Structures are given as C-alpha cells and as structure tokens.
Amino acid sequence: MPRSDFPQAAGRARATRLGFDGRVEEIERAVPIEAAVGIVFAPTPYAVMMASPVDLDDFAYGFSLTEGVIERASDIRSVEVESDARGFRVNIALASDKLRAHLSRARNLAGRTGCGVCGIEDIDQLPFARPRAGENQPLSLAAARRAVLGLDARLPLGDLTRATHAAAWCDNAGDIVLVREDVGRHNALDKLIGALMRANADPANGFVVVTSRCSFEMVEKTAAFGARAIVAISAPTSLAIARAQAHGVALLAIARRDGATLFTGAAGVDNDLTVEEARSA
C-alpha cells in the first residue's frame, strides 16, 4: 500500500518559546500543513475539507464510501489531484450508475476538520452506514492492548508536530498493518479506509484504532467499511455508543497502557490477557 511522501505533510515555523522562569528563546519547529481540499464528483463540486495534503487518493476512496456515494472501490473510475495557490482539488470520476445516483441527491457541504456533518440541510441527512454482511472474529483484548502500546512508534507526523490525529488498521493479533495521519480525525480514518479498499483488505481480518475521541461519525465510518470493532484512545460520545450498538460494533475506548473501557459489544470481545500481560501494563 504505497504512501505519499511524508515531507509534504509538515512545514517549519518560527516561534518564540516563553519559559515560565522568564527565559525567552527564538525557535523553529515543525507544524502540520493544513490545506483546503476540494472534493469534486466530476463535474460537480461536493465538499471542501481542511486536511493534510497527503494520501489524497486514499482520501478520495474512503470519503466516497463513508459519504455513501460508492459501495466498493470499482465504483470509482479514476482519481486526479490538482493543486494551485488556493489548495487542492480531488477530481473523482464515478461509474455512470453511481454518478447518476449521486447527482440525484447532491448536497452542498463546506466541511471542517472538527465537524463531520457541516452543510447538511436536514437531520434526515445524517450519515448512517449501510448494514454489512459477514461476521468478524471477536476482538481480542490482548490484541487491542498490543495495538495501543505499539501505536506511538508508528506516528511520524504526530511525533514531529504534536498536532495531528491518526487512524490505524490492526490485524486480529494486534499488529499494526497500516496507519494514516491527518490534521482532521475524520480525514485520517477516511484515508485509512480508502487505502484498505484499494488494497482489497478484508474487514473481517482486523480492527480500527483511532487516537481521537470517538464521535458517531467515527463509528459510522468504521461500520461503513465493514469492521466490527473500533478502539479509541479517548472517550466516546453518547451517539457513538448508540450507533455502535445498532451496528453490532464493539467499542473499546479510553484505551491506555493500564486498561480500556468497553462500552458496547461485550459478546464480541475476548478477554484473553494473560496474568503476565496484565501485570506488565
């Protein structure tokens, strides 16, 4: 699963470090690049998202799926990315039937990294994932712990800038297979899902880990891909819990080195931690 060049995601900024002890220091530090990314389902503009301008091909696929525009990777004929002084434009060519369906329900959306539903006109337009067939393996608590403990070492942009979110795909043993980072938590998850779609990854073969809080959109995106478990470093919202219950998604949140909190899906979680693993937390 190829990844865009990492340096495109970060830049440098001059700043002044003000110490509480009175010391003043001129410094330069890394900052994440945030850019306007326009999504165009040719020929119609659909959304403008503020995002990290890397892995935009992955973003095109994941965003299209979680917005309900496509159902599978083959529904997209091509993706072309253009850039100018104002930002980036992602031109997505849809298969003819998907384009007709999209045009019949097109909406005007001005997206922000902190909001997954900006621009919808009615509450009935809230995005809810289509039910997905198939059964996943139970989420192993030992695997979830392994994934959480291993994630910090896989976040180069976050380490560099301390200002981004990440979404990871982990196999059923808890090994991290793929990570995507972005200034927006929704974008990071869409990029992850898009990369998995393009690689024909089986949703039954793993689970999602996110570094952010778990709002309902994060659950809906996970369910749209077909995964049956999401592990969040931070806490979930009430609607995230309700939607996870509705989709049969195991939601394990506030996942830290010393434990995690299971909010939904107890039947889909296998507490297989050994005594030694529990003691080493």
Backbone as a ProteinNet text record, in pm:
[ID]
protein_1_A
[PRIMARY]
MPRSDFPQAAGRARATRLGFDGRVEEIERAVPIEAAVGIVFAPTPYAVMMASPVDLDDFAYGFSLTEGVIERASDIRSVEVESDARGFRVNIALASDKLRAHLSRARNLAGRTGCGVCGIEDIDQLPFARPRAGENQPLSLAAARRAVLGLDARLPLGDLTRATHAAAWCDNAGDIVLVREDVGRHNALDKLIGALMRANADPANGFVVVTSRCSFEMVEKTAAFGARAIVAISAPTSLAIARAQAHGVALLAIARRDGATLFTGAAGVDNDLTVEEARSA
[TERTIARY]
83.9	0	88.6	117.5	211.2	159.6	251.1	218.8	282.8	213.5	271	392.9	478.1	598.9	563.2	622.8	591.9	619	731.4	760.6	650.9	562	454.6	355.7	358.5	260	302.8	427.3	476.8	562.9	562.3	647.1	718.8	782.8	856.6	801.1	800.9	752.4	845.6	870.6	946.7	853.4	904.6	823.4	914.2	852.1	925.8	882.2	976.2	948.2	958	847.4	841.1	839.9	947.9	955.4	889.4	825.3	763	867.6	992.2	1100.9	1160.2	1098.6	1142.8	1232.7	1274.8	1363.8	1286.1	1348.5	1288.8	1385	1331.4	1416.4	1348.1	1421.4	1371.2	1393.6	1288.4	1298.1	1234.6	1260	1189.5	1136.4	1010.9	955.8	868.1	846.8	764.6	616.9	542.5	397.4	332.3	213.5	145.9	90.9	101.5	43	-106.8	-184.1	-329.9	-370.5	-447.4	-483	-629.5	-684.7	-820.2	-814.3	-896.5	-902.9	-1046.2	-1065.1	-1197.3	-1223.3	-1336.9	-1378.7	-1478.8	-1448.6	-1533.6	-1572.4	-1701.4	-1751.5	-1788.8	-1693.8	-1699.6	-1838.3	-1891.8	-1827.6	-1872.4	-1931.2	-1997.2	-1914	-1878.2	-1811.2	-1902.4	-1843	-1922.4	-1885.5	-1756.3	-1714.6	-1580	-1556.2	-1424	-1385.4	-1282.5	-1235.6	-1099.9	-1075.6	-943.6	-866.8	-755.7	-689.3	-539.4	-467.1	-325.4	-316.5	-242.1	-243.9	-154.3	-172.9	-103.5	-206.5	-173.1	-261.5	-400.5	-405.3	-535.4	-608.9	-537.6	-604.5	-680.1	-613.7	-680.2	-802	-783.8	-892.8	-1012.8	-987.5	-1096.7	-1182.9	-1120	-1194.4	-1266.1	-1194.7	-1256.3	-1368.9	-1349	-1452.6	-1575.2	-1553.1	-1666	-1747.9	-1679.1	-1751.5	-1828.5	-1763.6	-1829.3	-1934.8	-1931.7	-2038.9	-2156.2	-2140.2	-2248.3	-2257.5	-2153.8	-2155.2	-2121.8	-2030.3	-1992.4	-2010.5	-2005.7	-2014.7	-1888.8	-1809.3	-1688.5	-1587.8	-1464.1	-1358.8	-1383.8	-1443.4	-1465.9	-1569.8	-1641.7	-1737.1	-1667	-1536.8	-1457.3	-1374.7	-1388.3	-1312.8	-1172	-1158.6	-1026.3	-1028.8	-909.2	-891.3	-775.2	-798.2	-692.4	-683.8	-562.6	-539.3	-470.8	-528.6	-470.7	-439.1	-339.9	-307.2	-283.7	-313.9	-281	-256.4	-247.1	-212.9	-319.9	-442.7	-551.6	-564.8	-512.7	-526.2	-522.1	-602.5	-601.6	-743.5	-752.2	-881.3	-866.8	-956	-955.9	-1073.8	-1044.7	-1147.8	-1171.8	-1292.6	-1327.2	-1426	-1386.1	-1475.1	-1546.7	-1679.8	-1760.8	-1808.9	-1836	-1906.9	-2041.8	-2093.1	-2210.5	-2330.5	-2356	-2473	-2455.4	-2334.1	-2309.5	-2315.5	-2269.6	-2277.4	-2423	-2506.6	-2648.8	-2712.3	-2683	-2739.9	-2691	-2564.3	-2508.3	-2572.6	-2585.9	-2642.7	-2786.5	-2855.9	-2996.2	-3010.2	-2902.1	-2910.8	-2797.2	-2736	-2619.8	-2652.9	-2555.6	-2571.4	-2453.1	-2469.8	-2361.2	-2305	-2179.5	-2120.5	-1990	-1974.7	-1847.1	-1792.9	-1699.4	-1655.9	-1547.1	-1538.2	-1431.8	-1375.3	-1248.9	-1186.6	-1254.5	-1320.8	-1381.9	-1527.1	-1584.4	-1728	-1753.1	-1825.5	-1849	-1978.4	-2062.8	-2192.6	-2221.1	-2121	-2143.7	-2203.7	-2306.8	-2360.6	-2484.7	-2520.8	-2642	-2762.1	-2870.3	-2985.2	-3091.6	-3089.6	-3195.1	-3138.9	-3195.6	-3146.3	-3159.5	-3253.2	-3268.8	-3148.5	-3063.1	-2945.5	-2823.7	-2838.4	-2726.1	-2675.4	-2543.4	-2490.1	-2499.1	-2565.5	-2569.8	-2524.1	-2435.7	-2376.1	-2477.4	-2458.1	-2539	-2496.4	-2589.4	-2550.7	-2456.6	-2356.9	-2260.3	-2275.9	-2268.6	-2283.8	-2153.4	-2165	-2045.9	-2018.5	-1944.5	-1909.3	-1757.9	-1716	-1574	-1536.6	-1407.7	-1360.6	-1381.1	-1399.4	-1408.8	-1282.5	-1299.2	-1184.4	-1110.2	-985.9	-901.7	-853.4	-875.8	-828.6	-675.7	-611.1	-464.8	-419.8	-494.6	-460	-481.1	-590.3	-615.8	-503.8	-461.1	-350.6	-222.9	-194.3	-73.4	-76	-192.3	-205.2	-184.9	-248.4	-236.4	-92	-25.8	112.2	208.4	173.6	261.9	237.2	127.1	86.9	181.2	229.2	313.3	434.7	487.5	607.2	576.7	448.7	408.5	347.2	376.2	313.7	419.6	487.9	596.3	550.3	433.6	385.3	342.6	277.6	238.6	358.9	460.6	582.5	649.3	645.8	714.1	640.4	506.7	429	346.9	310.3	221.1	88.2	39.7	-80.6	-170.6	-156.1	-235.1	-303.5	-397.7	-467.4	-419.9	-450.7	-414.3	-523.5	-531	-617.6	-534	-545.8	-464.1	-552.3	-506	-569.5	-477.5	-532.1	-454.6	-512.5	-425.4	-475.9	-529.5	-587.1	-654.4	-559.5	-428.8	-330.2	-285.6	-328.9	-291.2	-170.6	-118.1	-7.1	-60.3	6.6	-37.2	2.6	-96.4	-74.5	-57.7	-134.3	-139.3	-181.5	-121.6	-156.7	-171.8	-269.4	-282	-295.6	-228	-231.8	-286.5	-349.7	-407	-436.2	-449.7	-490.4	-634.4	-712.8	-851.4	-871.1	-939.9	-959.1	-1046.5	-1150.4	-1233.5	-1151.5	-1066.3	-985.2	-889	-828.3	-734.1	-803.7	-925.8	-999.2	-1044.3	-1088.5	-1125.9	-1005.2	-889	-768.5	-733.1	-745.4	-717.6	-812.6	-941.5	-1040.7	-1016.2	-982.7	-954.8	-836.5	-730.5	-612.6	-646.8	-728.9	-769	-857	-947.9	-1032.1	-947.3	-851.7	-768.3	-683.1	-655.8	-576.5	-663.5	-796.3	-890.3	-877.6	-854	-841.2	-975.7	-973.8	-1093.5	-1124.1	-1240.3	-1273.4	-1277.5	-1294.2	-1300.3	-1163.9	-1058.3	-923.7	-856.7	-935.5	-872.6	-971	-915.4	-996.9	-930.1	-1005.9	-961.8	-918.3	-809.9	-768.2	-757.3	-817	-809	-752.2	-675.9	-611.3	-700	-816.8	-904.3	-1018.5	-1105.2	-1231.6	-1312.9	-1408.1	-1488.2	-1628.8	-1652.1	-1785.6	-1861.2	-1988.2	-2070.2	-2019	-1956.9	-1908	-1796.4	-1714.7	-1605.3	-1660.1	-1767.5	-1833.4	-1897.9	-1966.6	-2034.1	-1934.3	-1821.1	-1719.6	-1663.8	-1638.5	-1588.9	-1689.6	-1816.5	-1921.5	-1939.7	-1926.2	-1939.2	-1833.8	-1713.2	-1607.5	-1638.7	-1706.8	-1742.1	-1668.8	-1584.4	-1514	-1611.6	-1586.3	-1678.2	-1623.2	-1509.2	-1453.5	-1373.8	-1386	-1307	-1252.5	-1125.4	-1058.4	-1017.5	-1059	-1030.2	-945.1	-845.9	-760.5	-837.7	-929.4	-1008.5	-1149.1	-1238.7	-1371.7	-1471.5	-1580.4	-1685.5	-1796.2	-1876.1	-1996	-2115.6	-2226.7	-2346.3	-2396.9	-2393.2	-2443.5	-2349	-2220	-2125.8	-2159.3	-2191	-2226.6	-2354.8	-2454	-2581.8	-2563.7	-2484.4	-2464.9	-2381.5	-2283.8	-2206	-2296.5	-2388.4	-2483.7	-2571	-2616.6	-2704.3	-2633.1	-2504.3	-2427.8	-2363.3	-2370.5	-2301.5	-2151	-2105.3	-1961.9	-1914	-1810.7	-1750.7	-1675.3	-1706.3	-1645	-1566.2	-1435	-1343.2	-1273.6	-1293	-1241.6	-1165.9	-1113.8	-1024.4	-915.8	-862.6	-764.9	-625.7	-570.7	-439.5	-352.2	-234.7	-141.4	-195.2	-274.9	-317.9	-457.4	-524.2	-656.5	-741.4	-864.3	-959	-1099.3	-1194.2	-1333.3	-1417.5	-1489.7	-1575.2	-1714.2	-1758.8	-1888.2	-1995.5	-1959	-2054.6	-1983.6	-2062.3	-2009.9	-1938.9	-1986.8	-1919.8	-1908.7	-2012	-2009.4	-1903.4	-1858.5	-1759	-1618.6	-1594.3	-1462.6	-1416.3	-1296.6	-1239.5	-1132.4	-1159.7	-1063	-959.2	-857.9	-758.4	-622.5	-620	-494.2	-442.3	-315.1	-254.4	-222.6	-198.1	-162.1	-36.8	59.2	183.5	159.2	73.4	43.4	-27.7	-122.6	-196.3	-103.8	-9.8	81.1	180.7	209.1	307.8	247.1	116.4	51	106.3
-117.7	0	124.4	181.8	293	414.4	493.2	612.2	732.7	846.5	967.4	1009.4	1091.7	1134.2	1208.7	1166	1221.7	1371.5	1426.1	1568.1	1662.9	1620.8	1708.3	1740	1666.1	1682.6	1782.1	1827.3	1915.6	2025.9	2140.3	2252.3	2302.1	2420.8	2478.2	2616.9	2653.1	2784.5	2841.9	2971.8	3042.2	3077.5	3066.7	3095.8	3140.9	3188.9	3232.2	3148.6	3079.8	2997.9	3085.2	3094.4	3176.5	3085.7	3082.2	2999	3065.2	2988.1	3043	3090.5	3056.4	3104.7	3234.5	3291.3	3418.9	3407.6	3287.7	3272.7	3286.7	3347.6	3367.6	3310.3	3228.8	3163	3164	3209.1	3202.6	3060.8	2998.9	2860.3	2844	2729.4	2686.3	2547	2523.5	2392.4	2346.7	2215.8	2157.9	2183.6	2213.1	2229.9	2150.4	2094.4	2020.4	2115.8	2077.3	2157.5	2130.7	2236.7	2227.6	2299.9	2232.8	2290.1	2262.4	2349.5	2326.4	2218.2	2114.7	2004.4	1995.3	2030.9	2025.5	1888.5	1829.9	1702	1729.8	1681.3	1704	1569.4	1539.8	1423.9	1476.5	1460.4	1529.4	1519.8	1636.2	1768	1854.1	1797	1874.2	1883.8	2005.6	2019.5	1967.7	1897.1	1834.8	1884.2	1894.9	1930.9	1999.6	2084.1	2140.3	2103.9	2021.3	1975.5	2037	2068.2	2111.8	1987.3	1959.3	1830.1	1843.5	1739.4	1727.8	1682.7	1754.7	1726	1609.7	1494.3	1371.2	1258.8	1152.3	1035.8	1075.2	1168.8	1218.3	1117.6	1026.7	918.5	829.1	794.7	716.2	791.4	921.2	1004.5	1000.6	1005.4	1004.1	879	764.9	639.9	629.4	657.4	644.3	743.2	867.7	969.1	932.9	886.1	849.3	735.6	638.7	528.1	574.8	647.8	684.2	792.7	863.3	956.7	886.5	758	684.3	702.8	759.9	782.4	653.7	574	446.6	333.5	211.2	92.4	7.5	25.6	-55.1	25.4	-17.5	57.8	69.9	-32	-31.1	72	133.6	238.8	368	375.4	490.9	452.7	531.9	504.5	560.7	680.3	740.7	852.7	887.1	999.4	1083.5	1213.8	1305	1417.3	1447.6	1552	1670.3	1789.4	1912	2004.2	2090.1	2186.5	2323.7	2426.9	2563.8	2640.9	2771.8	2853	2847.2	2812.5	2812.2	2679.5	2572.3	2442.5	2330.2	2228.4	2107.3	2073.6	2014.3	1967.9	1820.1	1738.5	1594.9	1564.3	1534.6	1506.1	1355.7	1315.3	1173.6	1141.1	1052.4	1007.3	881.3	889	776.7	691.8	566.5	482.7	547.1	527	602	587.3	466.1	449.5	523	524.2	596.3	746.7	793.1	935.7	980.2	902.5	939	942.3	842.1	836.8	954.1	988.1	1099.3	1230.9	1254.6	1381.1	1398.5	1288	1296.9	1336.4	1322.7	1357.1	1449.1	1518.7	1601.4	1705	1730.1	1831.1	1924.9	2043.1	2140.2	2138.6	2101	2082.7	2158.9	2236.8	2301.4	2237.3	2146.3	2064.3	2129.7	2090.1	2132	2008.5	2017.7	1900.6	1859.7	1952.1	1918.4	1881.5	1878.5	1853.1	1763.2	1656.6	1562.1	1582.7	1679.2	1693.3	1836.6	1924.2	2061.9	2065.8	2147.4	2166.8	2086.9	1985.6	1912.2	1999.6	1978.1	2065.9	2015.7	1887.1	1832.1	1716.1	1692.7	1585.4	1448.8	1436.1	1309.2	1277.3	1379.3	1357.8	1313.7	1294.8	1245.8	1115.1	1100.6	979.7	858	753.6	626.1	518.2	434.3	332.4	226.7	172	58.5	-65.1	-151.1	-275.3	-356.9	-418.9	-500.6	-645.9	-733.1	-876	-933.6	-1048.8	-1120.7	-1101.9	-1195.7	-1193.6	-1179.8	-1092.6	-1078.7	-1165.3	-1191	-1258.7	-1167.7	-1226.3	-1142.7	-1058.7	-937.4	-852.6	-907.5	-941	-991.4	-874.3	-880.7	-774	-766.5	-880.2	-881.3	-813.9	-835.3	-771.6	-620.8	-577.9	-434.6	-368.7	-434.5	-382.3	-373.5	-475.2	-476.2	-360.6	-337.9	-230.6	-93.7	-71.2	57.9	84.4	-16.6	0.5	22.7	-30	-16.9	104.7	177.3	283.9	403.4	441.7	561.5	555.6	436.4	422	432.2	443.7	444.7	578.4	685.9	815.7	922.4	914.5	1010.2	1155	1180.2	1317.9	1370.5	1285.9	1326	1352.1	1267.6	1288.4	1419.7	1451	1570.1	1698.6	1696.5	1820.1	1829.4	1716.6	1712.3	1781.7	1769.4	1843.9	1767.5	1635.7	1560.1	1440.9	1384.1	1262.9	1146.4	1025.9	907	802.1	719.6	601.8	484.9	372.4	255.5	134.5	47.8	-81.6	-187.4	-269.4	-371.6	-508.5	-606.5	-740.8	-800.4	-917.8	-975.7	-1014.1	-1012.4	-1037.1	-907.7	-792.3	-664.3	-599.4	-659	-597.7	-487.3	-373.8	-259.4	-281.6	-281.8	-308.1	-178.5	-77.8	44.5	160.4	277	397.8	514.6	598.2	723.9	836.1	949.3	1064.4	1185.5	1276.4	1395.9	1497.6	1623.7	1725.3	1703.3	1631.5	1602.7	1455.5	1426.5	1286.9	1212.2	1278.7	1213.9	1182.2	1277.8	1259	1141.9	1130.5	1020.9	886.6	874.9	748.7	725.2	829.4	812.8	768.6	826.6	787.4	641.5	601.4	462	368.8	399.8	314.8	311.4	426.4	429.9	343.8	349	266	117.9	82.2	-57.8	-103.6	-17.6	-51	-76.3	10.3	-0.6	-127	-176.1	-298.1	-422.6	-405.6	-517.4	-588.8	-510.6	-568.4	-621.4	-732.5	-794	-732.9	-667.1	-606.7	-706.6	-835.2	-936.9	-964.9	-916.7	-953.9	-852.4	-768	-672.3	-577.7	-469.9	-370.1	-234	-129.4	8.9	63.5	140.2	215.3	362.4	451.4	595.1	665.5	772.3	844.2	952.7	974.5	1084.1	1034.9	1128.9	1088.8	1015	936.3	855	912.9	997.2	1050.8	956.6	986.2	891.9	871.6	978.4	963.4	860.2	851.1	754.4	611.6	592.2	461.3	432.4	531.6	511.7	479	546.5	519.2	378	338.5	203.5	99.8	122.8	29.8	28	144.6	150.4	65	61.9	-22.7	-169.9	-199.3	-337.3	-395.1	-314.4	-363.2	-373	-465.6	-489.3	-441.4	-369.6	-321.2	-193.7	-99.6	21.9	45.2	77.2	107.1	253.9	332.5	475.4	509.2	594.3	636.2	725.1	804.5	894.5	837.3	918.1	869.8	879.4	804	812	909.4	949.9	1027.9	934	989.5	906.6	849.4	930.9	883.2	778.8	791.9	690.1	555.5	556	432.1	373.9	460	413.3	355.1	420.4	371.7	243.8	233.3	110	-6.6	18.2	-86.3	-124.9	-26.2	-53	-133	-108.3	-176.2	-305.9	-332.6	-450.2	-433.9	-309.5	-279.6	-277.1	-352.3	-347.5	-215.8	-139.7	-9.1	-13	-10	-11.5	123.3	202.1	338.5	368.2	490.8	532.1	424.8	385.1	275.5	329	291.9	338.9	219	246.7	139.7	49.3	108	32.1	-27.6	-10.3	-68.5	7.6	-34.9	27.8	5.1	79.5	69.8	18.2	-90	-149.5	-88.6	-21.2	44.5	-37.3	-107.7	-192.4	-318.1	-420.8	-539.8	-636.3	-653	-744.2	-885.3	-927	-1062	-1075.5	-961.4	-965.9	-934.9	-940	-912.3	-1032	-1077.6	-1193	-1144.5	-1156.5	-1113.9	-1224.3	-1220.6	-1326.6	-1280.6	-1172.4	-1127.7	-1229.8	-1257.8	-1347.5	-1269.4	-1336.3	-1270.3	-1185.1	-1238.5	-1165.6	-1036.7	-1043.6	-925.7	-821.4	-864.2	-771.7	-702.7	-777.4	-719.9	-622.4	-641.7	-555.9	-429.5	-409.2	-290.5	-163.1
0	0	0	-116.5	-122.7	-49.2	3.6	79.5	14.4	16.2	-39	42.5	-17	52.4	180.2	290.8	421.5	433.1	376.5	399.4	353.1	261.6	217	328.2	436.1	541.9	648.3	646.1	751.7	694.3	763.8	728.1	852.2	841.6	954.4	984.6	1111.4	1152.5	1258.5	1248.9	1352	1466.5	1587.6	1705.2	1818.8	1926.2	2045.1	2163.9	2224.7	2341.2	2466.4	2540.4	2660.2	2781.5	2855.7	2973.5	3092.2	3176.2	3295.8	3396.8	3370.2	3456.4	3404.3	3299.9	3246.1	3124.9	3090.2	2975.4	2844	2745.5	2613.3	2509.5	2417.4	2318.6	2182.6	2080.6	1943.8	1890.3	1840.3	1796	1658.1	1598.5	1478.1	1505.7	1471.5	1497.7	1381.5	1377.3	1271.4	1299.6	1193.9	1204	1091.7	1117.3	1010.7	905.8	781.1	674	668.5	675.1	663.6	536	450.7	321.6	289.4	207.1	156.6	49.9	66.2	-29.9	-80.5	-206	-266.4	-326.1	-290.8	-347.1	-458.5	-578.3	-695.3	-754.2	-754	-828	-965.3	-1056.9	-1185	-1247.8	-1288.4	-1284.4	-1165.9	-1061.9	-958	-830.2	-785.6	-655.9	-544.6	-448.3	-342.5	-203.3	-173.7	-38.6	-42	55.6	78.9	221.4	234.1	363.8	393.8	519.5	561.6	604.8	536.2	554.1	532.9	571	536.6	390.8	306.2	162.5	121.7	187.8	151.9	147.2	75.3	64.1	15.1	-78.3	-123.8	-211.5	-276.2	-348	-248.9	-138.2	-34.4	20	42.3	94.6	1.3	-129.1	-226.3	-211.5	-196.5	-186.2	-51.5	57.1	188	210	169.4	183.4	100.8	-21.4	-108.2	-48.4	13.9	77.1	198.1	288.1	413	394.1	281.3	247.5	179.2	147.2	84.1	-66	-126	-271	-345.6	-291.3	-353.7	-253.3	-304.8	-219.6	-226.2	-330.9	-348.5	-430.5	-427.5	-495.4	-645.7	-705.1	-850.1	-893.7	-798.9	-833.9	-873.2	-849.3	-890.7	-1013.1	-1118.8	-1241.7	-1235.7	-1178.6	-1168.9	-1066	-1017.9	-925.7	-976.5	-991.1	-1031.9	-928.9	-885	-785.8	-853	-836.8	-889.4	-772.3	-790.5	-686.1	-747.6	-669.9	-706.8	-578.2	-589.1	-472.2	-364.1	-400.5	-302	-229.6	-286.4	-222	-323.3	-298.7	-381.3	-424.9	-541.7	-593.1	-628.4	-572.7	-599	-690.2	-814.8	-914.3	-920.2	-885.4	-878.3	-989.9	-1078.4	-1185.2	-1138.5	-1130.3	-1083.3	-1199.4	-1170.2	-1266.9	-1296.6	-1416.4	-1463	-1370.5	-1318.2	-1231.6	-1100.1	-1045.6	-921.3	-942.8	-1058.7	-1088	-1096.3	-1164.6	-1173.8	-1035.9	-953.6	-818.9	-735.4	-751.9	-675.2	-715.5	-843.6	-890.1	-843.3	-823.9	-780.9	-634.9	-558.1	-416.3	-371.7	-466.6	-435.8	-329.6	-242.4	-139.4	-141.9	-91.1	-84.1	56.4	70.6	202.5	211.7	318.4	346.9	472.3	457	569.6	651	777.3	866.3	933.1	978.9	1037.8	1166.1	1234.9	1363.3	1353.6	1233.4	1220.9	1102.3	1125.1	1017.6	942.9	985.1	919.2	879	876.4	835.1	694.8	674.6	541.8	509.6	589.7	558.9	592.5	521.8	533.3	629.2	662.1	746.4	827.4	945	1030.5	963.7	870.5	799.3	712.1	686.9	603.3	683.9	815.5	893.3	832.7	818.6	755.1	846.1	798	868.8	772.3	817.7	731.5	691.9	572.4	530.1	609.1	643.1	711.9	624.1	685.6	614.3	654.5	557.7	584.9	638.8	703.2	748	895.3	950.2	1090.7	1106.1	1195.1	1225.4	1344.4	1358	1477.3	1597.9	1718.1	1837.6	1854	1906.5	1934.1	2055.3	2036.1	2143.5	2228.3	2359.7	2447.2	2445.5	2436.5	2426.4	2297.2	2187.7	2060.2	2067.8	2131.7	2146.7	2226.1	2332.9	2414.4	2332.3	2255.6	2171.7	2071.1	2013.1	1914.7	1978.9	2093.4	2160.9	2202.7	2255.7	2300	2182.9	2066.4	1951.4	1866.1	1892	1800.8	1804.4	1922.4	1932.2	1840.5	1820.1	1736.5	1587.8	1551.9	1410.6	1369.5	1443	1415.7	1387.1	1272.6	1245.7	1239.4	1178.5	1168.6	1305.9	1383.8	1517.8	1606.6	1596.5	1674.2	1636.8	1507.9	1459.2	1496.6	1489.9	1504.6	1632.3	1691.4	1808.5	1780.3	1656.3	1619.7	1523.2	1515.9	1419	1484.9	1411.3	1452.5	1366	1411.8	1335.3	1345.4	1241.3	1240.6	1191.4	1260.1	1227.1	1202.5	1112.1	1089.8	1147.3	1235.5	1303.6	1271.6	1257.4	1231.9	1361.7	1352	1468	1580.8	1551.8	1656.5	1724.4	1671	1728.1	1664.5	1557.6	1484.6	1394.2	1393.6	1313.6	1168.4	1081.1	938.9	860.7	897.6	817.2	906.2	884.1	959.7	862.2	888.3	816.9	919.6	892.8	982.2	908.2	983.4	921.2	1031.1	991.2	1087.5	1134.1	1056.8	1093.6	1126.4	1235.4	1275.2	1175.8	1121	1020	895.2	856.9	736.9	752.1	870.6	893.6	875.4	928.8	916.6	772.7	704	563.1	479.7	505.1	431.1	458.8	585.1	619.9	545.8	549.8	483.5	332.9	275.6	132.7	94.5	173.9	145.9	156.2	254.2	270.4	154.1	110.1	-5.3	-129.5	-152.9	-272.5	-269.7	-148.4	-134.1	-121.9	-136.5	-123.7	11.1	116.4	250.3	298.2	370	424.4	560.6	578.9	708.1	822.9	791.8	896.8	957.6	893.7	935.6	1027.1	1093.8	1182.9	1247.9	1306	1374.2	1361.4	1391.7	1377.5	1512.9	1513.3	1631.2	1591.6	1671.8	1645.2	1767.2	1741.7	1850.8	1909.8	1850.6	1890.8	1978.6	2016.9	2077.2	1972.3	2017.6	1926.4	1918.4	1818.5	1793.8	1701	1676.3	1599.7	1458.2	1399.8	1262.1	1253.5	1356.7	1354.9	1358.2	1432.1	1434.1	1299.7	1242.9	1114.5	1004.3	1003.2	901.3	917.6	1041.9	1068.9	1022.8	1052.9	1012.7	861.7	797	650.8	583.4	639.2	584	607.9	717.4	746.8	866.2	932.2	1051.2	1167.4	1258.4	1368.8	1502.5	1502.8	1628.6	1604.4	1699.8	1697.8	1838.2	1845.4	1971.7	1966.1	2065.9	2068.2	2189.9	2169.3	2279.2	2375.7	2322.1	2405.9	2425.2	2479.3	2518.2	2402.8	2409.7	2308.4	2349.8	2252.9	2281.9	2296.5	2343.3	2363	2231.1	2124.7	1995.8	1936.1	1962.2	1916.1	1978.9	2106.7	2175.7	2117.1	2095.4	2040.1	1900.5	1815.8	1679.7	1678.6	1769.3	1779.1	1818.2	1909.1	1947.8	1829.3	1753.7	1639	1531.2	1511.8	1407	1455.4	1584	1636.4	1637.3	1653	1656.4	1801.3	1829.8	1962.4	1976.5	2081.6	2104.4	2234.4	2219.8	2333.2	2333.9	2439.9	2440	2569.1	2575.6	2684.1	2699.4	2584.7	2579.4	2606.7	2720.9	2763.3	2798.7	2847.5	2882.1	2992.7	3083.4	3200.3	3187	3072.6	3057.1	2957.3	2941.9	2849.6	2902.6	2847.4	2890.2	2775	2798	2695.7	2706.4	2599.8	2600	2529.4	2423.9	2352	2303.4	2276.1	2210.4	2301	2424.5	2517.4	2459.8	2385.5	2328.6	2220.1	2164.7	2058.5	2104.8	2236.1	2290.4	2372.8	2344.2	2411.9	2509.8	2640.1	2741	2759.5	2673.8	2671.2	2721.7	2798.9	2856.3	2956.5	2947.6	3046.4	3174	3279.7	3405.8	3386.5	3312.1	3290	3211.2	3108.7	3030.2	3114.6	3196.5	3280.1	3379.9	3435.8	3533.4	3471.5	3342.4	3276.7	3219.4	3238.3	3184.2	3248.2
[MASK]
+++++++++++++++++++++++++++++++++++++++++++++++++++++++++++++++++++++++++++++++++++++++++++++++++++++++++++++++++++++++++++++++++++++++++++++++++++++++++++++++++++++++++++++++++++++++++++++++++++++++++++++++++++++++++++++++++++++++++++++++++++++++++++++++++++++++++++++++++++++++++

